[in-house]
Amino acid sequence: MRKLLVAMLFGLVATASAQPAQPARPAAPARPVRAKPGKVDVAKATAALRGADVAAAAKAAAELGASPDPAHHEPLLDALATGVHPDVLIAGLTALTGTATKTDLQAIGAYVRYRNGAVRAAALRAFSKSIGDPALVIESLSVFDAPVRGAAAEAAGRMKLTAAVPALLVLLDKGEAPAALALGAMADEALARTVAEHLGVAPDATLAVALGAMLARPEFGPETIRVDLVRTLSKLSGVEALDALEGYVKIAPENPPRQSRREAEAVLKARQGDR
């Protein structure tokens, strides 16, 4: 039965992805439903999940998905396989973010290609925290939907997905902050130098976000690369560069003295009027 439901799910998602998007009035993204901790009434939640009340179904999906007991995920996976309202999908996928099992990953992975961008983004976040197939994350970095690209970039950074670096660098040059943060989260010395070489290519604000994210990591180093990044930030205009330098000064230890911190402080002092 489970294999049949999973097969039905992939067919359902493939059909939804293949159909041309229909014009629709813009709608505000649904607020993710978060389950309150406590004992789950599985029978009651399952009934609500199958009912016509979307809000109640979303709440039930959140309760079942958030449960640490994999058995409680079964009704949710069945619902995902047969198709439910996007708000219910988002609630269930969001809840599974911290609890997904290997079995759950099949359902989550199928929705990474779903037509609805908010659903895809929720699936990507859940997928990355459960360490799913990296190929699906990389594929999502090049889709048309900006929120999906952002979620994919966030996933790549969380997964330390170095195979995504070329795509992330393209997005960095286009000024997409999620890609900058992802690069900052995974950069070692070599990647940091590669990112810094995008000076004059990537927008100053986005490049500053990437370099600031690197410097904000306590383990990032060695000191020679920290100095180089501070000097690169000193060449960038905008408050983002100053924010990055201020953030670094706050986390950098005073002792032993660091040249990178001294240079960051000097830049901030010289540019006090830039804000």
Buried (B, 14 or more C-beta within 10 A) or exposed (E): EEEEBBEBBBEBBEEBBEEEEEEEEEEEEBEBBEBEEEEBEBEEBBBBBBEEEBEBBBBBBBBBBBBEEBEBBBBBBBBBBEBBBBBBBBBBBBBBBEBBEEEBBBBBBBBBBBBBBBBBBBBBBBBBBBEBEBEBBBBBBEBEBEBBBBBBBBBBBBBEBBEBBEBBBEBBBEBBBBBBBBBBBBBEBEBBBEBBEBBEEBBBBBBBBBBBBBBBEEEBBEEEBBBBBBBBBBEBEBEBBBBBBBBBBEEBEEEEEBEBBBBBBEBBEEBEEEE
